[in-house]
């Protein structure tokens, strides 16, 4: 069985972070493992507390995984400090990790910054050059490219700039400032649009985590990047279309919408 590792924060409500990653990886056919960067106290209405792990303990977690069950793909999510990003980048280089999906979690859906400038600089310098693909949303792509994005043409220009600067493929996700849910993959000088139909579901907590984890899972299984993104988009559309409605705020997706079996 193929394996995947998520390096991200914990979401106590289960809708995002490592909980969403693990559910997604299982549903996309791989064995999931995790290295936790932070504990959060949160639910569908917001975050009330964050406890970040030390760089030393994050290193121990990553070492424990790679020295026993080597992952076929790695996904990184919310990492808010330069010290933790440095540990992740060094570990991925030292272990020769493959199929690295970087979800550059920098801006919340509300627009709030989740990472300081120093950490952004380290992310750009150390982690992005290791990525097989980076998956920014519109606000994050604006930070990485230094460009304002207001159209599909702007998305294309920003994706190309990010790719040329950091040497990685870029999946620029629509849906924030644009009127559709179409995503753009840029790699090796070529563009590929994944046209999306917006699903009228207000419960979108964890969509970014879910998409990047599904991509990582499919890369772990040997899919080409374009196919991995296509499969991930299909999975997240199904999870949204299931119309799960939990909590008092923006609720989680139904990660197990396609689950079948006698226990289920």
CORRA-V624145 format. One record per pair of residues at least 12 apart in sequence whose C-alpha atoms are under 7 Angstrom apart, sorted by the first residue. I is the first residue (numbers start at 1). J is the second residue. D is the distance in Angstrom with one decimal. If there is no record, write none. Layout:
i-><I;I>
j-><J;J>
d-><D;D>
This chain:
i-><1;1;2;2;2;2;2;3;3;3;3;3;3;3;4;4;4;4;4;4;4;4;4;4;5;5;5;5;5;5;5;6;6;6;6;6;6;6;6;7;7;7;7;7;7;7;8;8;8;8;8;8;8;9;9;9;9;9;10;10;10;10;11;11;12;12;12;12;13;13;15;15;15;15;16;16;16;17;18;20;20;20;21;21;21;23;24;24;24;24;25;25;25;27;28;28;28;30;35;35;35;36;37;37;37;37;38;38;38;38;39;39;44;44;44;44;44;45;45;45;55;55;55;59;72;72;72;73;73;73;73;73;73;73;74;74;74;74;75;75;75;75;75;75;76;76;76;77;77;77;77;77;78;80;80;80;81;82;82;82;85;85;86;89;89;99;99;99;99;100;100;100;101;101;101;101;101;101;102;102;102;102;103;103;103;103;104;104;106;107;107;128;128;129;129;129;131;132;132;133;133;133;133;134;134;134;135;135;135;135;135;136;136;136;137;137;137;138;138;138;138;138;141;141;144;145;145;145;150;150;151;155;159;159;160;169;169;170;170;170;171;171;171;171;172;172;180;180;180;181;181;181;182;182;182;183;199;199;201;201;202;203;203;203;203;203;204;204;204;204;205;205;205;205;206;210;211;211;211;214;215;215;215;239;239;239;239;240;240;242;242>
j-><30;31;30;31;72;220;221;30;31;32;71;72;73;220;30;31;32;33;71;72;73;74;217;220;32;33;34;71;73;74;75;18;21;33;34;35;74;75;76;34;35;36;37;75;76;77;35;36;37;76;77;78;79;36;37;38;39;78;36;38;39;40;40;42;40;41;42;43;42;43;205;206;252;253;205;206;209;209;34;206;209;210;209;210;213;255;210;213;214;255;213;214;217;256;214;217;218;217;58;61;62;58;52;53;58;79;50;51;52;53;51;52;247;248;249;250;251;248;249;250;83;84;87;87;98;99;220;98;99;100;216;217;219;220;99;100;101;216;100;101;102;212;213;216;101;102;103;102;103;104;105;209;105;114;115;119;119;118;119;122;122;123;126;126;127;132;216;219;220;131;132;133;131;132;133;134;212;216;131;133;134;135;134;135;136;212;135;136;140;139;140;166;168;166;167;168;168;168;169;168;169;170;171;169;170;171;170;171;172;173;212;171;172;173;172;173;174;172;173;174;176;177;158;172;162;158;161;162;177;178;178;172;172;186;186;186;187;185;186;187;183;184;185;186;184;185;196;197;198;196;197;198;194;195;196;195;240;241;240;243;250;245;250;251;252;253;250;251;252;253;250;251;252;253;252;236;232;233;236;232;228;229;232;253;254;255;257;253;254;254;257>
d-><6.4;6.8;5.2;6.2;6.3;6.1;6.1;5.2;4.5;6.0;4.9;5.2;6.8;6.6;6.6;6.2;5.1;6.2;4.8;5.6;4.7;5.6;6.3;6.6;5.9;4.7;5.3;5.8;6.4;4.7;6.2;6.5;6.7;6.3;4.8;6.3;5.9;4.8;5.8;5.8;4.8;5.9;6.7;6.2;4.7;6.2;6.7;5.4;5.3;5.8;4.6;5.2;6.5;5.4;4.9;4.6;6.0;5.9;6.6;6.1;5.0;5.9;5.7;6.3;6.4;5.8;5.8;6.8;6.1;4.9;6.1;5.5;4.6;6.9;6.4;4.1;6.1;6.2;6.8;6.8;6.6;6.0;6.2;5.9;5.4;6.3;6.1;6.3;6.0;6.2;6.2;6.1;5.5;6.8;6.4;6.1;7.0;6.1;6.6;5.5;6.1;6.9;6.1;5.6;6.4;6.4;6.7;5.5;4.0;5.4;5.1;6.2;5.8;6.3;4.6;5.3;5.4;6.5;4.6;6.8;6.1;5.2;6.4;6.3;6.6;7.0;4.9;5.8;4.7;5.9;5.7;6.9;6.6;5.0;6.3;4.8;6.2;6.5;5.8;4.7;5.9;6.9;6.2;6.1;6.4;5.0;5.9;6.7;5.1;6.5;6.1;6.9;5.1;6.7;4.9;6.6;5.3;6.5;4.2;5.9;6.9;6.4;6.8;5.9;5.3;5.6;6.8;6.2;6.9;5.0;5.1;6.8;5.8;5.9;5.2;5.9;6.6;6.0;6.1;6.4;4.7;6.3;5.9;5.1;6.3;6.4;6.7;5.9;6.2;6.6;6.4;6.0;7.0;5.0;5.7;6.2;5.8;5.7;6.1;5.6;4.5;5.3;6.9;6.4;5.0;6.2;6.1;4.8;6.0;6.9;6.9;6.7;5.5;6.2;5.9;4.7;6.6;6.9;6.3;6.4;6.1;6.9;6.7;6.9;6.5;5.5;6.2;5.6;6.7;6.9;6.8;6.7;6.3;6.2;6.5;5.8;4.6;5.7;5.3;6.6;6.7;5.5;4.3;6.5;5.1;6.4;6.6;6.6;5.9;4.7;6.0;5.4;5.6;4.4;4.4;6.6;7.0;6.6;6.7;6.6;6.3;6.9;4.6;4.4;5.8;6.6;6.2;6.3;6.0;6.4;5.8;5.5;4.8;6.8;6.4;7.0;5.8;6.9;6.4;4.9;5.2;5.5;5.4;5.5;4.8;5.5;5.9;5.7;6.8;6.3;6.4>
